[in-house]
């Protein structure tokens, strides 16, 4: 149910100028019955001037008189006779005041860091900037990139929290849809195993049943042989190698030749050759 423009001021006027019950006034003004009772006692809404709902076109005298005669009757606010058209925002870049334009790169930097799923077109529409500026801040080619500090655009007054939440929710929904479509394409191509098969592969296999009277024997590894002791007698014993003959022994083996006997033999052979 719609409430009057100034609930407490309207409740003050109704308490002072009508005989309505606290429940009737509280339901019409959107207040609790005890709060209306506090207004009547002077404990609540001190110093507030009453607002006549009849002169403001929110109630009629007939409604008030009817409700005074019957406590069960509830007051209802009248519909306005004139409707104020809502101003539609024109398409195009958002206007940013001159005093806040210097903070716009910080807001763009914050959007790129905390919400990378938002497109450049959405950032441009929200903050009233250009895609070229967004790209220069993304690749750190902006003239003031060294001094940029990521700052929430809501705190800078460049947009409202509602507008920011709407864009973030829309971008997240679009990204989830694109990821789902990409996963479906990969699964159709056969590069991703279906979920049912992957879960079936990961299912735990039943453990092997063990017999209660089975005995397990563990085979002990062979014991290493102790290292053999090396004795000096084994190192220096005779291996049967041939001994090197001495030079005197060679001289004894060589035959002793006489020069006279050699020449005599030659002469004898010459004589035999001449006779023939």
Phi, psi and omega in degrees: 000138181287144179254158179294170186296315179237092190300312184290321178295322177293320178295322177299316180294318181293324178293321185278334189242358180227171177251029180288154178283163180296327179292318179296317180292319181295318180292325180288321183267356180074032180241162177282154181298321179292328177292321176294323177295323176295326176294320178293326179279349181087010180271338183238148177059044177287134179085002178271130179275135182292148179245125181283115179287342179286316180290333179274358177080022180263337178219167174239161179296323180298320178297318182293317180294321179294320180289329178291326181282331182230109182296343180280344181286137180249139180282143178232135181290141181283147175286139180294141181286332179246136179254130179271118181292141178283137182280119179275140180284134181285150178287146181132178181294147180287140178280129178245127179301155182297328182289342183249356182292332179289340179268356183295320176300325177295321178292321178296317178299321178294318180295318181293329182279316188265338181224070180291346180285345180283134182283163179295327179295320179292319177296319179297320180288324183286318186258356179069045180235186181248159179293329179295319178295319180297317181293322179293326177286327180292315181267014175060032176257007178291147185295336181242030185294333181290336184253008182285138177235119181297122183226140181298126180296336178293318179291334177278351180080017180276340178201171178264163180294327180295316179296320179294318180295322179296316181292320180295317179295320180294319179292321179294321178294319179293320179294320179296322178295318180293320178296322179294318179295319179295321178294323179293321178295318179294322179292323178292328179285346177093009180275344180240133179285136178303157184296321182297320180291319180295323178291325179292324178292326182275358181294138181291135180278146181294141181287148180291139180283134181253135179288141184292333184258013181285138179246136180253132179247130178257126181275119182284143179290149180299142180286139180290143180286141179292145180294140181287140180279138179260118182259150180297329181296325180290328182287319187259012180284162183287121181269001180082019179285151180289138179274151182281124180294147180278158180296330178294324180295323178295321181294325180291327182284332182289139179287152181264115181263139177254129183295326183293320180292329180292312181292327179295321178294326180291319180298320181298319180292326179293319179297318179296323179291324180290321179298322180290000000 
